[in-house]
Amino acid sequence: MDISFDLLINAIAAGLLLGGFYAAVTAGVSISFGMLDIVNIAHPGFVILGSYLAYFININYGVDPILVSILMLPVFYALGALVYQVYYLSFEKRGQEALRGLAFFFGLLFVTEVSLILVFGVDYRYVEAVYIGPSIHIGLVDLPLRMLVPCVAALTLFGAIELFITRTFTGRAIMAVSQDQLALQLMAADPIRIKRIAFGLSIAIAAVAGALLIIIQPVEPSVGREYIGRIFAICVLGGLGSMPGTLIAAMLLGVVESLTATFYGPSWAPAVSFGFLLLTLAFRPAGLFGR
Amino acid sequence: MRVNTTKFAFITIAVGAAVMAFAHWFNVDYLYFASYTILQFIVLATAWNILGGYCGYVNFGSAAFFAMGAYSSVALHKFDTLIDHWFSGSFAAILHAVFPLPIPILILFGAIVSGIAGFGMGYLTLRLRGSFFAIATLALAVVLQTLVVNWEYVGGSRGAYIIRPESIEFAGITINYIEYLFGLMLLLAMISLVTARAIEHSQLGFGFATIRDDELAAEACGVPTLRVKLIATTISGAFMGMAGAPFPYYIGYLQPSSAFGLEYAVNSIAMPMIGGTTSWVGPLVGAILLGSAQQYATVTISSAVNLLIVGLMLVGFVIIAPNGLIGLVQGWRRAWRKP
């Protein structure tokens, strides 16, 4: 196959931009699955919910989708806290998270998707904003603003989360909660409260990621399912709960997916993440940067 | 009263024969179509429960295993047209005599393909924490769909047509084809129920239960956990493949989005969860109740609303009635005995 140089460079650049966005989608799961050990497979459902909210407000009131998502942070935080409370009382407290907890999240994912289909239909929806359309050129490389803006927003969000987790008491408590609950209690922090905050945070991040998603590509309710494989592949590859690991794994997957789409056709791209996931689980289950 | 497996098999055969005779007496095509779907869900739910209910490992990829069975049938069905392209002479003549394969053979192939896939998935992920298996199965459906969409031979994204014969002849008796499919699925449902019940009362079943209750303790007591889990994933996958194999003949036109339909994944989890996961009765009750309710709702309301109802019921049941309908009934009986 004749691989032209500028096509390769552009594919890699697009992959890096995509990877930045993937990092934002995965950040929530890195907290809930990686740190809290809650297998929230409904995460993509909340991402798509965020997309549709951004779409709805953008189309009806002309508000910028990223602004909408920031305004909606408290709402999704509260939603996440509520979901965790139900999860804790029904499953975690009774020690039934393995089977019924998973079925619960699967049900949530399913209910979100079907509800969105009932309300909005299965048509692809998209938003309108000034940065959708133009692109900037640096040498050989085309950087569409449609990808660049979400990537920058995602990286900013990612940096903010990393700072919150490593620098504040609550953030450190979130990292500690899955390791030693008793020690956390001795530090006068209620583990359930910490977990509730962390889970609320992960859902709030999902909403922002959803708004970014609908800037990058048109969205329909079942798009979320494609992200399940991606999110968990990145999360596991990044070493479960390591934020820098998540970022690097996201970039890696973004580049490989972009290369696959460019040279083999976009219909193969969803298979890449699954291949990543299986290879990681088979050969390096602790992830690239796991201890 | 303790009924052993042989007796239970005879009871199942008697019930199955009664159902068949009843359906034949009615002889309405729509009834066959509707009850085929319910029987198919009995097989899927029972298969799911062998791994999920007995062993405690969640499989979200029922649709993938089901579709593997369906697409292996399509692949073998289409092979008929390729024979002259690849072979010639007497060998081609032999192949022409063998192909198209009868459905029972296709079911066997579906079972083998999906069983191997179940084994492979289990081997890669079951040595790790339990949730990895669930996540991997969830992603499996998406990837297999990608593969099938890109595989032109089985129709790609356009789908594949399979012309269903009007009728089939058996030892001089002509039967309606849909009745034949119905009979096959009834037989599969009976086999899966007898197998599930036999497993439940066997040493293997106790091995499953120990893994479900405490895997570490099971390991410490000398249960070969990985081997036992692999047996569970293989059996479970094989039954799902069997359920899928006759599907192209039933539906007539198979496209990736219908074979990988979300309703298979959600129903095969919801039915055992709503019925009760600890015994073979749960999936049966769940499949009959939810299956017939959905047949009714699809006709009267809409298929999207009925899926929403299934999803809400799943969430509601796992929160409120963790042991399903069977658990509720047992609870009431216990309360009744000691007032």
Interface residues (C-beta under 8 A of the other chain):
Chain A: F33 V39 I41 V86 S90 F91 R94 Q96 A98 L99 R100 L102 A103 F104 F106 G107 L108 F110 V111 E113 V114 S115 I117 L118 S222 R225 E226 I228 G229 F232 A233 V236 S267 W268 P270 A271 S273 F274 G275 L277 L278 L281 A282 P285
Chain B: G52 G56 V58 F60 L124 T125 L128 G130 S131 F132 A134 I135 A136 L138 A139 L140 A141 V142 V143 Q145 T146 L147 V149 N150 R212 L262 V266 I269 A270 M273 T277 A304 V305 L307 L308 G311 L312 L314 V315 V318 I319 P322
